[in-house]
Amino acid sequence: MTLPRPDFETLSAYVDGELSAEEAAHVAEAAVADPDVARDLSRLHALKAALARVAPETVVAPVVVRPRLLRWPAIAAAAAAAFFTGAILAPPAKTPTSDDPAAFLVAAHDAWASGAAAGEPEAAPLQDDLTGVLAPNGLVLSHSAPLAALGSARHYAFTGPRGCKLSVFVVDDTEPLVPPEGAASDLMVASWNSRTASYLALARGMNAERFELVVSALRNVTGRGSPDRTEKIAALSATREPCRV
Amino acid sequence: MDLDTTFQSRLQPLAEALFGYAVALTRDRDRARDLFQECVLRALAAPAPRCDAAFRSWLFSIMRNRWIDDRRSDRRRSRGLDMVKVEPPDWVRQEPPPNLSAVIVNQLAVRQAFADLGPLHRDVLALVDIAGFRYAEAAEVLGIPTGTVMSRVSRARQELCRRLSDTTALPLAEPRTMRKRTRR
């Protein structure tokens, strides 16, 4: 008596290990009895193995392993605390002096983005909380400098794979960084603070949705996310320009 | 920070498959990289499942949903240009199964044939063969019954086999310039 030949779908599921024990036994018996079935199974196994190798051929390290860097003590303290306030959309730089912190931060961002403050990131102290989140997402730390005019403030500047430029300012202080007031359509600002540190993210011309995602990720990493995410999305939806390359 | 460290340690073993899935969906390495980054960003901004199996399905679902959103946006932008290829449902196709004895499994040819598959077939094979999902897990990501995954995988492989069959394969190294020279 000859066994009925399994159809293609059954052979395919057999190769994937998705048949019941009874069905699998039937296919195995058929393969023993019929060299053509055995050959077909061999081809399907080879095809599956070849497809599995397609991914490694295409991968070029999409994930950057975060280096273990010196932590900023204030940020470690901020991690324990988890208390945040919302984000605000706003703009224009007035006079860039330390008397007007908001304008000063925008000016610092613009100076770096235009190349005036270009330079290698400082060796220490880097805030690996920020780099750890942003690096796997294509935002590479390209500049880091203290802002002595604003006390303990530090400027971290990140460049994206398509030229997006994002600044994150961190102050070791409970006094929140106040976003600038005004209306520049391409400027996006989000600020939040914990009990021990204050953060402000700033970018020009970045895709609004991406900016919102970056900020949400940063807030999660630096503590607990704020409950006003919907409000923030609504505020940021006013800017829709794609990131400039 | 704990959240970040935990997320990265959970993401890292899945990153290769996840990026492979992005390439399978987009067929474009740059676009796949963007899709991967958007997926990670969205995942970071949302509470992740504690169970590893659920975490994996969750990540792939985020990527797939993001890709679907992107395609919808593309269609809206290109409305009227008919740039979207519409595939008939699986049950409509009545082609006989391919003759596997004629199939030549060559890595380069497999990669090319896979890239030429329709999006439905690329999607399901990427989940099962590249990412190593069980049918039930793939069904969860795709939002279809497990039985449909089984038949779709089968049809995708049949299509792949037809493309790899030596009776239908086109010679890869027959550039137009050579044909022109021959005619002259």
Interface residues (C-beta under 8 A of the other chain):
Chain A: D7 F8 E9 S12 A13 D16 E18 D36 R39 D40 R43 L44 A46 L47 K48 A50 L51 A52 R53 V54 A55 P56 E57 T58 V59 V60 P62 V63 V65 R66 A79 D129 G132 V133 P136 N137 G138 P161 R210 L213 V214 S216 A217 N220 V221 T222 G225
Chain B: M1 D2 L3 D4 T5 Q8 L11 Q12 A15 E16 A17 L18 F19 G20 Y21 V23 A24 R29 A32 R33 D34 F36 Q37 E38 V40 L41 R42 L44 A45 P97 P98 L100 S101 V103 V105 N106 Q107 V110 R111 F114 L125 V128 D129 I130 A131 G132 R134 Y135 M150 S151 V153 S154 R157 Q158 L160 C161 L164
